[in-house]
Amino acid sequence: MTMAAPAAPPEPAWTGLVLAGGRSSRMGRDKAMLPWRGRPLLQHMIELLAEAGATTVLVSGDYPAYAGIADTLPGRGPLAGLSSAAAQLDDGPLLVVPVDMPCLSPSLLRRLISAPAAPGVCFEGQVLPLRLQLDARSRACLAQLLSCGAAQRSLRALQSTLGFHSLPAPAQLLPGLRNCNTPGQWQELAV
C-alpha cells in the first residue's frame, strides 16, 4: 500500500489593501484612474492582489464604485488611509500596495506574504509594498503616529517603530518596485 504524502498546510488567509487616497498633486490628475492596459490603474492593482492570493481586497480612498474606504483623518497621508482601513478589519496579515506601482508582480507580493512572521515586512530600502500584522500593537502604533506632527507621521516611522523585517529584493525584481508620481514617470512606465 502506498502512503500519500501529507498535504501542505493551507496558506493563511490575508487581506490586500490598495492605498489610493492621495491627492495626486504631482501627477496633476487622479492616479487611480489612469489607464493601464485597458482598465483603470486602481482596477489593475485590485486584480494584482487577488492574483497574489488575497482573500479580500480593499481600497483606501474615496472610490464608491470600488467600495473605497474614505480617510477618517483626511490630509494626513498614507498612514491615515491605512488606519482607516485597519479600523474595518479583523486582526491578521494585511498586504499594502500603493496604487502607483503597476509593475508589481504576484510573485513579488507572495515573497512578502510568505516571509517569516514579524510585526511587518518590507523590501530593503522600500516603504511600499509592505505586509503588516494587524493586532493590538500595530493598531496602537498607528494611533500614536497619527497624533504626531507631519514629520513623524509616515509609513517609514511605522516600520521603524514596529521593528519591520527587511527582505532583500532580487535584482531582477527591482523594476517591479518603481512607482509613478509624475507625468514623466508615468510615461516611462506606460510605454
Salt bridges, closest charged atoms under 4 A:
GLU47 OE1 - ARG39 NE 2.72
ASP91 OD1 - ARG139 NH2 3.07
ASP100 OD2 - LYS31 NZ 2.79
GLU188 OE1 - ARG178 NH2 3.20
